Amino acid sequence: MKLNYKRTCLIGLAFLSISAFWQMYDNIIPLMLQNTFGLGETVTGTIMAADNVLALFLLPIFGTLSDKVDTKAGKRMPFIVCGTVLSVFFLMLLPIADRNVNLPFFVITLFVLLIAMGLYRSPAVALMPDLTPNKLRSKGNAVINLMGTVGGVYTLVMIKVMVGSGERPDYMPLFISVAAFMVIAIIILIFTIKENKVKEIVAAEVKAYEENAGVQVETEDTLEAEQKEEKRAMPKEVKRSMLFLLASIFLWFAAYNAVTTAFSRYTKVVWKLEGGGFADCLLVATIAAIISYIPIGNLTGKIGRKKMILCGIVMMSVCYGAAIFAINYHPVMNLIFAIIGIGWAAINVNSYPMIVEMSKGCDLGKFTGTYYTFSMAAQVVTPILSGALLENISYRTLFPYATVFSILAFVTMSQVRHGDARPDKKVSVLENFDVDD
C-alpha cells in the first residue's frame, strides 16, 4: 500500500500554517516587547514562556474535544478553520498595538492569540493520522514535518526581506505576509480536503488493498486489542535510564530554546545586526538539519542511537562554546549554526525512538506524554531563567548558558544504559524525515 503524497501534502498545509506563525512569534515578539515597550529580559522571557504554559493545558483539552466532535465538516476541520480565523484576526492587531505603543492592548491581544493558536494545534496534528492508514503514518509524519519546515523557512525569508533597520522597524508588512500565507494555506486545505469524504476514500482504499493483497492492514481496532494486553512494570534499571534520558531532554531543550528565543535580540545588542539580518543563521541551521536527516539516519544504523545523540550534543556544545568568542557577526557563524542544526537533528531523530524502545511492554502513551512534558517544561523555564541572566548580568551570558546546559545534557545522557538500538534501514528516503520535535 502506497502513501498518497499529494493528499498528505495538502493535509500538511495546516501544520505549515502553524509553523510559519511560531517562527515569527519566537523571533519578532521579543523584539517588540523590548524595543517598543522597553521591557526587560526577565519579563520578556516570562511572556515568551506563556505559549508553552498554555500549551500544557490547551493542547490536551482541544485535542480531546476534537476527538469527540462530529460535524458535517469533520472532527478536526472546524477547529482548524475557527482557530486560523481567530489567530489571523488577533495576529494583525499586534503590529497596530506596536505602532501605538499600547502595552496593555498588546499583551491582552497576544494572550488571546495564543489561546486561538492552541485551539487548532492538536487537531491540525491529528488530521494526518485520521486520514492515513496506520502502516503509512511514519511516511505521512515525514511529509507533515517537511511541510512545517517550509512554513518556518518562508517566515525566516520574509523576516530577512521585510524587516527594516532601526530601533523600531515597521513590522506590519511582515505580519501581513505571514497572515496571508496562513489564510491561503487553510483555504487550499478547505477546498481540497473534505475530511469525512477523505475518511471514506481511505477506508475504501484499505479495503481494496486487503482484498487484492490478501492481507489485513493494521487498524485502530487491532491496535486497541494490542493495547488491552497486560502491561508489565518497567524494570528498575530501565526506569533509571528513562529518568536520565528525560533529564537530558529537559537540558538540551533548555540550551537550544534559550538561543532560539533570545537570538534576534542578542544579534542586535552584541553583533549590532540591523533588521532581519539575524535570520541568516537560523535559515542555515534549518536547511542544514533538513539535509542531514538522511545521513544521520544511515549513520545511526551503524553506531546506534545513544552514540548519535552524544555526537549531536558534542557538536552543539562546541558550537555554543565557540559562539561565546564572536564579538561581531562573521560569515563563519553560518557554519557554526549549520553544525548546530545538524547536531539538533541528530538528537531529535533518535531521542523519542529511545523512549519508545524503553517503553515496550509498558505504558507507551504515559511515557510519550512525559517526553513532551519535559521538553515543554524546559521551554517554560529557560526563557525566564536565561532572560534574567541577560538582563541582570550581560547579553553575553546567552551562549555560556547554552553551553553549560548542553554539557549537562551530555553527562546525563552518558548514564542512559537502555533504549539504544541500531534501527533498520529506512524503506524510503522520505522516512528519514519522520522526526518528533
Secondary structure, 3 states (H helix, E strand, C coil): CCCCHHHHHHHCHHHHHHHHHHHHHHHHHHHHHHHHCCCCHHHHHHHHCHHHHHHHHHHHHHHHHHHHCCECCECCHHHHHHHHHHHHHHHCCHHHHHHCCCHHHHHHHHHHHHHHHHHHHHHHHHHHHHCCCHHHHHHHHHHHHHHHHHHHHHHHHHHHHHCCCCCCCCCHHHHHHHHHHHHHHHHHHHHHCCHHHHHHHHHHHHHHHHHHHCCCCCCHHHHHHHHCCCCCCCCHHHHHHHHHHHHHHHHHHHHHHHHHHHHHHHHHHCCCCCCCCCHHHHHHHHHHHHHHHHHHHHHHHHHCHHHHHHHHHHHHHHHHHHHCCCCCCCCHHHHHHHHHHHHHHHHHHHHHHHHHHHHCCCCHHHHHHHHHHHHHHHHHHHHHHHHHHHHHCCHHHHHHHHHHHHHHHHHHHCCCCCCCCCCCCCCCHHHHHCCCC
